[in-house]
Amino acid sequence: MALDIVTFALLGLVVGTGAALLLPRLFRAPRSLTVLTGMISGLLIGGLARIIMGPDSLLASSLLALVGSGLLVSVLARPDQRSSPLHRAPRHPHHA
C-alpha cells in the first residue's frame, strides 16, 4: 500500500515537473501549482484506480495515474498566451 502511494505521487510529480520545466511558455501558472497539480492528481487517480481494480494491479494503476495526471496538468496549459515568432495576428474581416 505504501509503495503504491509513493509510486503514484512520484509519477504525478514527474509529470508536473516535466511540464513546468519542458514547456514553460505553455504553463504561465506558478511552477509550484503545476507540480502540485501533477502530484495530487497522480495520487487521486492512482488511488481510485487501485480501489477499483484491486491491490494486485500496480502496473495498471500506475499507468492510469500517469495518463490522468498528464491530462489534468494539461488543463493548466495556456497555448493562447504563447509568445511564438510563428504566431500570427488575427485577420480582420475587412482585410479578407
N, CA, C and O atoms as a GROMACS GRO file, in nm:
protein
  384
    1MET      N    1   0.082  -0.119   0.000
    1MET     CA    2   0.000   0.000   0.000
    1MET      C    3   0.086   0.126   0.000
    1MET      O    4   0.061   0.219  -0.077
    2ALA      N    5   0.188   0.130   0.086
    2ALA     CA    6   0.274   0.247   0.093
    2ALA      C    7   0.354   0.263  -0.036
    2ALA      O    8   0.377   0.375  -0.081
    3LEU      N    9   0.396   0.152  -0.094
    3LEU     CA   10   0.469   0.158  -0.220
    3LEU      C   11   0.380   0.215  -0.331
    3LEU      O   12   0.427   0.291  -0.415
    4ASP      N   13   0.253   0.179  -0.331
    4ASP     CA   14   0.160   0.231  -0.430
    4ASP      C   15   0.147   0.383  -0.419
    4ASP      O   16   0.151   0.454  -0.519
    5ILE      N   17   0.130   0.430  -0.297
    5ILE     CA   18   0.112   0.574  -0.274
    5ILE      C   19   0.236   0.651  -0.318
    5ILE      O   20   0.225   0.754  -0.384
    6VAL      N   21   0.352   0.602  -0.282
    6VAL     CA   22   0.477   0.668  -0.322
    6VAL      C   23   0.492   0.666  -0.474
    6VAL      O   24   0.535   0.765  -0.533
    7THR      N   25   0.457   0.554  -0.536
    7THR     CA   26   0.466   0.542  -0.682
    7THR      C   27   0.375   0.643  -0.751
    7THR      O   28   0.417   0.711  -0.844
    8PHE      N   29   0.250   0.652  -0.706
    8PHE     CA   30   0.155   0.745  -0.767
    8PHE      C   31   0.199   0.890  -0.748
    8PHE      O   32   0.188   0.971  -0.840
    9ALA      N   33   0.249   0.922  -0.629
    9ALA     CA   34   0.295   1.058  -0.602
    9ALA      C   35   0.416   1.092  -0.689
    9ALA      O   36   0.423   1.203  -0.743
   10LEU      N   37   0.510   1.000  -0.702
   10LEU     CA   38   0.628   1.026  -0.784
   10LEU      C   39   0.595   1.039  -0.932
   10LEU      O   40   0.652   1.123  -1.002
   11LEU      N   41   0.503   0.956  -0.980
   11LEU     CA   42   0.462   0.968  -1.120
   11LEU      C   43   0.398   1.103  -1.147
   11LEU      O   44   0.429   1.168  -1.247
   12GLY      N   45   0.309   1.146  -1.059
   12GLY     CA   46   0.247   1.277  -1.075
   12GLY      C   47   0.348   1.389  -1.063
   12GLY      O   48   0.338   1.489  -1.134
   13LEU      N   49   0.443   1.374  -0.973
   13LEU     CA   50   0.548   1.474  -0.956
   13LEU      C   51   0.634   1.485  -1.082
   13LEU      O   52   0.671   1.595  -1.123
   14VAL      N   53   0.665   1.373  -1.143
   14VAL     CA   54   0.743   1.373  -1.267
   14VAL      C   55   0.665   1.443  -1.379
   14VAL      O   56   0.722   1.522  -1.455
   15VAL      N   57   0.537   1.414  -1.389
   15VAL     CA   58   0.454   1.477  -1.493
   15VAL      C   59   0.446   1.628  -1.471
   15VAL      O   60   0.467   1.705  -1.565
   16GLY      N   61   0.417   1.671  -1.350
   16GLY     CA   62   0.406   1.814  -1.321
   16GLY      C   63   0.537   1.888  -1.338
   16GLY      O   64   0.540   1.996  -1.396
   17THR      N   65   0.645   1.831  -1.289
   17THR     CA   66   0.776   1.894  -1.302
   17THR      C   67   0.821   1.898  -1.448
   17THR      O   68   0.875   1.998  -1.495
   18GLY      N   69   0.798   1.787  -1.518
   18GLY     CA   70   0.834   1.785  -1.660
   18GLY      C   71   0.759   1.889  -1.740
   18GLY      O   72   0.817   1.955  -1.826
   19ALA      N   73   0.631   1.904  -1.713
   19ALA     CA   74   0.552   2.004  -1.785
   19ALA      C   75   0.601   2.145  -1.754
   19ALA      O   76   0.612   2.228  -1.844
   20ALA      N   77   0.629   2.172  -1.628
   20ALA     CA   78   0.673   2.306  -1.588
   20ALA      C   79   0.811   2.340  -1.642
   20ALA      O   80   0.837   2.455  -1.678
   21LEU      N   81   0.900   2.241  -1.650
   21LEU     CA   82   1.036   2.269  -1.696
   21LEU      C   83   1.052   2.261  -1.847
   21LEU      O   84   1.126   2.339  -1.906
   22LEU      N   85   0.982   2.167  -1.910
   22LEU     CA   86   1.000   2.148  -2.055
   22LEU      C   87   0.912   2.240  -2.139
   22LEU      O   88   0.946   2.270  -2.254
   23LEU      N   89   0.801   2.284  -2.084
   23LEU     CA   90   0.708   2.369  -2.160
   23LEU      C   91   0.672   2.496  -2.082
   23LEU      O   92   0.554   2.520  -2.055
   24PRO      N   93   0.770   2.576  -2.044
   24PRO     CA   94   0.739   2.693  -1.959
   24PRO      C   95   0.652   2.797  -2.030
   24PRO      O   96   0.580   2.871  -1.963
   25ARG      N   97   0.656   2.804  -2.161
   25ARG     CA   98   0.573   2.902  -2.233
   25ARG      C   99   0.426   2.867  -2.225
   25ARG      O  100   0.341   2.956  -2.230
   26LEU      N  101   0.394   2.739  -2.214
   26LEU     CA  102   0.254   2.699  -2.208
   26LEU      C  103   0.198   2.706  -2.067
   26LEU      O  104   0.077   2.722  -2.050
   27PHE      N  105   0.283   2.695  -1.967
   27PHE     CA  106   0.237   2.692  -1.828
   27PHE      C  107   0.276   2.823  -1.760
   27PHE      O  108   0.382   2.834  -1.698
   28ARG      N  109   0.187   2.921  -1.772
   28ARG     CA  110   0.210   3.053  -1.713
   28ARG      C  111   0.179   3.056  -1.563
   28ARG      O  112   0.219   3.149  -1.493
   29ALA      N  113   0.108   2.956  -1.515
   29ALA     CA  114   0.076   2.950  -1.372
   29ALA      C  115   0.207   2.930  -1.295
   29ALA      O  116   0.306   2.886  -1.352
   30PRO      N  117   0.208   2.962  -1.166
   30PRO     CA  118   0.329   2.937  -1.088
   30PRO      C  119   0.372   2.790  -1.098
   30PRO      O  120   0.290   2.699  -1.100
   31ARG      N  121   0.501   2.770  -1.104
   31ARG     CA  122   0.556   2.636  -1.122
   31ARG      C  123   0.509   2.541  -1.012
   31ARG      O  124   0.484   2.423  -1.038
   32SER      N  125   0.497   2.593  -0.891
   32SER     CA  126   0.453   2.507  -0.780
   32SER      C  127   0.311   2.456  -0.802
   32SER      O  128   0.279   2.344  -0.764
   33LEU      N  129   0.224   2.538  -0.863
   33LEU     CA  130   0.087   2.494  -0.891
   33LEU      C  131   0.086   2.379  -0.991
   33LEU      O  132   0.012   2.283  -0.975
   34THR      N  133   0.169   2.389  -1.093
   34THR     CA  134   0.177   2.283  -1.193
   34THR      C  135   0.230   2.154  -1.132
   34THR      O  136   0.176   2.046  -1.159
   35VAL      N  137   0.334   2.164  -1.052
   35VAL     CA  138   0.394   2.045  -0.991
   35VAL      C  139   0.297   1.982  -0.891
   35VAL      O  140   0.280   1.860  -0.890
   36LEU      N  141   0.233   2.064  -0.808
   36LEU     CA  142   0.139   2.009  -0.710
   36LEU      C  143   0.015   1.950  -0.777
   36LEU      O  144  -0.039   1.850  -0.729
   37THR      N  145  -0.030   2.010  -0.886
   37THR     CA  146  -0.143   1.952  -0.960
   37THR      C  147  -0.108   1.814  -1.011
   37THR      O  148  -0.189   1.722  -1.003
   38GLY      N  149   0.012   1.798  -1.063
   38GLY     CA  150   0.057   1.667  -1.110
   38GLY      C  151   0.063   1.566  -0.998
   38GLY      O  152   0.017   1.452  -1.013
   39MET      N  153   0.120   1.606  -0.886
   39MET     CA  154   0.136   1.512  -0.775
   39MET      C  155   0.000   1.473  -0.715
   39MET      O  156  -0.025   1.355  -0.691
   40ILE      N  157  -0.085   1.569  -0.690
   40ILE     CA  158  -0.214   1.539  -0.628
   40ILE      C  159  -0.303   1.459  -0.723
   40ILE      O  160  -0.373   1.368  -0.680
   41SER      N  161  -0.300   1.493  -0.852
   41SER     CA  162  -0.382   1.416  -0.946
   41SER      C  163  -0.328   1.274  -0.962
   41SER      O  164  -0.407   1.180  -0.979
   42GLY      N  165  -0.198   1.256  -0.956
   42GLY     CA  166  -0.142   1.121  -0.959
   42GLY      C  167  -0.186   1.038  -0.839
   42GLY      O  168  -0.220   0.920  -0.853
   43LEU      N  169  -0.186   1.101  -0.722
   43LEU     CA  170  -0.232   1.032  -0.601
   43LEU      C  171  -0.380   0.996  -0.609
   43LEU      O  172  -0.419   0.883  -0.579
   44LEU      N  173  -0.462   1.091  -0.650
   44LEU     CA  174  -0.607   1.066  -0.655
   44LEU      C  175  -0.644   0.962  -0.760
   44LEU      O  176  -0.719   0.869  -0.731
   45ILE      N  177  -0.593   0.979  -0.880
   45ILE     CA  178  -0.630   0.886  -0.987
   45ILE      C  179  -0.570   0.748  -0.962
   45ILE      O  180  -0.637   0.647  -0.983
   46GLY      N  181  -0.446   0.744  -0.919
   46GLY     CA  182  -0.385   0.615  -0.887
   46GLY      C  183  -0.456   0.545  -0.772
   46GLY      O  184  -0.476   0.424  -0.777
   47GLY      N  185  -0.494   0.621  -0.669
   47GLY     CA  186  -0.567   0.562  -0.557
   47GLY      C  187  -0.703   0.510  -0.598
   47GLY      O  188  -0.743   0.401  -0.556
   48LEU      N  189  -0.775   0.588  -0.679
   48LEU     CA  190  -0.905   0.540  -0.728
   48LEU      C  191  -0.891   0.417  -0.815
   48LEU      O  192  -0.969   0.323  -0.804
   49ALA      N  193  -0.791   0.417  -0.901
   49ALA     CA  194  -0.768   0.301  -0.988
   49ALA      C  195  -0.734   0.177  -0.904
   49ALA      O  196  -0.778   0.066  -0.936
   50ARG      N  197  -0.656   0.196  -0.798
   50ARG     CA  198  -0.620   0.083  -0.712
   50ARG      C  199  -0.743   0.029  -0.638
   50ARG      O  200  -0.758  -0.092  -0.623
   51ILE      N  201  -0.829   0.119  -0.593
   51ILE     CA  202  -0.951   0.076  -0.524
   51ILE      C  203  -1.043   0.000  -0.620
   51ILE      O  204  -1.099  -0.103  -0.584
   52ILE      N  205  -1.056   0.051  -0.741
   52ILE     CA  206  -1.148  -0.011  -0.838
   52ILE      C  207  -1.093  -0.143  -0.892
   52ILE      O  208  -1.167  -0.241  -0.903
   53MET      N  209  -0.963  -0.147  -0.925
   53MET     CA  210  -0.906  -0.265  -0.989
   53MET      C  211  -0.848  -0.366  -0.892
   53MET      O  212  -0.819  -0.480  -0.930
   54GLY      N  213  -0.830  -0.326  -0.767
   54GLY     CA  214  -0.777  -0.420  -0.669
   54GLY      C  215  -0.630  -0.399  -0.642
   54GLY      O  216  -0.561  -0.331  -0.719
   55PRO      N  217  -0.580  -0.456  -0.533
   55PRO     CA  218  -0.442  -0.434  -0.491
   55PRO      C  219  -0.336  -0.501  -0.580
   55PRO      O  220  -0.218  -0.469  -0.569
   56ASP      N  221  -0.376  -0.593  -0.665
   56ASP     CA  222  -0.278  -0.663  -0.749
   56ASP      C  223  -0.253  -0.594  -0.882
   56ASP      O  224  -0.192  -0.652  -0.972
   57SER      N  225  -0.299  -0.472  -0.898
   57SER     CA  226  -0.290  -0.405  -1.027
   57SER      C  227  -0.204  -0.279  -1.020
   57SER      O  228  -0.246  -0.172  -1.062
   58LEU      N  229  -0.084  -0.292  -0.965
   58LEU     CA  230   0.004  -0.176  -0.951
   58LEU      C  231   0.043  -0.118  -1.087
   58LEU      O  232   0.047   0.004  -1.102
   59LEU      N  233   0.073  -0.202  -1.183
   59LEU     CA  234   0.114  -0.153  -1.315
   59LEU      C  235   0.001  -0.077  -1.384
   59LEU      O  236   0.023   0.032  -1.435
   60ALA      N  237  -0.118  -0.133  -1.385
   60ALA     CA  238  -0.231  -0.067  -1.449
   60ALA      C  239  -0.269   0.061  -1.375
   60ALA      O  240  -0.300   0.163  -1.437
   61SER      N  241  -0.267   0.057  -1.242
   61SER     CA  242  -0.298   0.177  -1.164
   61SER      C  243  -0.194   0.286  -1.187
   61SER      O  244  -0.228   0.404  -1.194
   62SER      N  245  -0.069   0.246  -1.198
   62SER     CA  246   0.038   0.343  -1.224
   62SER      C  247   0.023   0.406  -1.361
   62SER      O  248   0.044   0.526  -1.377
   63LEU      N  249  -0.013   0.326  -1.459
   63LEU     CA  250  -0.033   0.379  -1.593
   63LEU      C  251  -0.149   0.478  -1.595
   63LEU      O  252  -0.140   0.583  -1.658
   64LEU      N  253  -0.258   0.445  -1.527
   64LEU     CA  254  -0.371   0.537  -1.519
   64LEU      C  255  -0.334   0.665  -1.443
   64LEU      O  256  -0.378   0.773  -1.480
   65ALA      N  257  -0.253   0.652  -1.338
   65ALA     CA  258  -0.208   0.770  -1.265
   65ALA      C  259  -0.123   0.860  -1.353
   65ALA      O  260  -0.135   0.982  -1.348
   66LEU      N  261  -0.038   0.800  -1.434
   66LEU     CA  262   0.048   0.876  -1.524
   66LEU      C  263  -0.034   0.950  -1.630
   66LEU      O  264  -0.016   1.070  -1.652
   67VAL      N  265  -0.122   0.878  -1.695
   67VAL     CA  266  -0.205   0.939  -1.801
   67VAL      C  267  -0.300   1.042  -1.741
   67VAL      O  268  -0.316   1.152  -1.796
   68GLY      N  269  -0.363   1.008  -1.631
   68GLY     CA  270  -0.458   1.100  -1.569
   68GLY      C  271  -0.393   1.228  -1.520
   68GLY      O  272  -0.450   1.336  -1.536
   69SER      N  273  -0.276   1.218  -1.459
   69SER     CA  274  -0.210   1.339  -1.413
   69SER      C  275  -0.163   1.423  -1.532
   69SER      O  276  -0.162   1.546  -1.524
   70GLY      N  277  -0.125   1.359  -1.640
   70GLY     CA  278  -0.090   1.434  -1.760
   70GLY      C  279  -0.210   1.510  -1.816
   70GLY      O  280  -0.197   1.625  -1.859
   71LEU      N  281  -0.325   1.446  -1.814
   71LEU     CA  282  -0.446   1.514  -1.862
   71LEU      C  283  -0.486   1.630  -1.772
   71LEU      O  284  -0.522   1.737  -1.821
   72LEU      N  285  -0.479   1.609  -1.642
   72LEU     CA  286  -0.518   1.717  -1.552
   72LEU      C  287  -0.416   1.832  -1.549
   72LEU      O  288  -0.455   1.947  -1.533
   73VAL      N  289  -0.289   1.802  -1.565
   73VAL     CA  290  -0.190   1.908  -1.573
   73VAL      C  291  -0.208   1.988  -1.702
   73VAL      O  292  -0.184   2.109  -1.705
   74SER      N  293  -0.250   1.921  -1.808
   74SER     CA  294  -0.268   1.992  -1.935
   74SER      C  295  -0.380   2.094  -1.929
   74SER      O  296  -0.387   2.184  -2.013
   75VAL      N  297  -0.469   2.082  -1.831
   75VAL     CA  298  -0.574   2.182  -1.814
   75VAL      C  299  -0.514   2.318  -1.780
   75VAL      O  300  -0.572   2.421  -1.812
   76LEU      N  301  -0.399   2.318  -1.714
   76LEU     CA  302  -0.334   2.443  -1.677
   76LEU      C  303  -0.262   2.510  -1.793
   76LEU      O  304  -0.226   2.627  -1.783
   77ALA      N  305  -0.240   2.439  -1.903
   77ALA     CA  306  -0.166   2.495  -2.016
   77ALA      C  307  -0.247   2.608  -2.080
   77ALA      O  308  -0.369   2.599  -2.091
   78ARG      N  309  -0.178   2.712  -2.122
   78ARG     CA  310  -0.241   2.826  -2.185
   78ARG      C  311  -0.178   2.852  -2.322
   78ARG      O  312  -0.098   2.945  -2.335
   79PRO      N  313  -0.211   2.771  -2.423
   79PRO     CA  314  -0.148   2.791  -2.554
   79PRO      C  315  -0.191   2.921  -2.620
   79PRO      O  316  -0.121   2.970  -2.708
   80ASP      N  317  -0.305   2.979  -2.580
   80ASP     CA  318  -0.349   3.104  -2.638
   80ASP      C  319  -0.263   3.221  -2.595
   80ASP      O  320  -0.268   3.326  -2.659
   81GLN      N  321  -0.185   3.208  -2.490
   81GLN     CA  322  -0.097   3.314  -2.443
   81GLN      C  323   0.048   3.287  -2.478
   81GLN      O  324   0.138   3.353  -2.426
   82ARG      N  325   0.071   3.192  -2.564
   82ARG     CA  326   0.207   3.156  -2.604
   82ARG      C  327   0.265   3.268  -2.689
   82ARG      O  328   0.198   3.319  -2.778
   83SER      N  329   0.387   3.307  -2.662
   83SER     CA  330   0.454   3.407  -2.743
   83SER      C  331   0.549   3.334  -2.838
   83SER      O  332   0.655   3.287  -2.798
   84SER      N  333   0.509   3.325  -2.961
   84SER     CA  334   0.585   3.249  -3.058
   84SER      C  335   0.612   3.337  -3.180
   84SER      O  336   0.526   3.415  -3.220
   85PRO      N  337   0.730   3.325  -3.241
   85PRO     CA  338   0.756   3.405  -3.361
   85PRO      C  339   0.667   3.362  -3.477
   85PRO      O  340   0.650   3.438  -3.572
   86LEU      N  341   0.611   3.243  -3.473
   86LEU     CA  342   0.524   3.197  -3.580
   86LEU      C  343   0.378   3.237  -3.557
   86LEU      O  344   0.292   3.213  -3.643
   87HIS      N  345   0.351   3.297  -3.442
   87HIS     CA  346   0.214   3.334  -3.409
   87HIS      C  347   0.173   3.453  -3.494
   87HIS      O  348   0.240   3.556  -3.497
   88ARG      N  349   0.062   3.439  -3.562
   88ARG     CA  350   0.013   3.548  -3.645
   88ARG      C  351  -0.100   3.620  -3.575
   88ARG      O  352  -0.175   3.562  -3.497
   89ALA      N  353  -0.110   3.748  -3.605
   89ALA     CA  354  -0.221   3.826  -3.550
   89ALA      C  355  -0.350   3.782  -3.618
   89ALA      O  356  -0.347   3.740  -3.734
   90PRO      N  357  -0.463   3.793  -3.549
   90PRO     CA  358  -0.589   3.753  -3.612
   90PRO      C  359  -0.621   3.844  -3.730
   90PRO      O  360  -0.593   3.964  -3.727
   91ARG      N  361  -0.680   3.784  -3.832
   91ARG     CA  362  -0.716   3.861  -3.951
   91ARG      C  363  -0.846   3.937  -3.926
   91ARG      O  364  -0.939   3.886  -3.865
   92HIS      N  365  -0.848   4.059  -3.973
   92HIS     CA  366  -0.968   4.139  -3.961
   92HIS      C  367  -1.060   4.109  -4.079
   92HIS      O  368  -1.013   4.082  -4.189
   93PRO      N  369  -1.190   4.113  -4.057
   93PRO     CA  370  -1.285   4.075  -4.164
   93PRO      C  371  -1.276   4.169  -4.285
   93PRO      O  372  -1.304   4.125  -4.397
   94HIS      N  373  -1.240   4.293  -4.267
   94HIS     CA  374  -1.235   4.384  -4.381
   94HIS      C  375  -1.106   4.369  -4.464
   94HIS      O  376  -1.092   4.435  -4.567
   95HIS      N  377  -1.012   4.284  -4.420
   95HIS     CA  378  -0.891   4.256  -4.497
   95HIS      C  379  -0.900   4.127  -4.575
   95HIS      O  380  -0.800   4.082  -4.631
   96ALA      N  381  -1.015   4.067  -4.581
   96ALA     CA  382  -1.029   3.937  -4.646
   96ALA      C  383  -1.021   3.944  -4.792
   96ALA      O  384  -1.032   3.841  -4.859
   0.00000   0.00000   0.00000
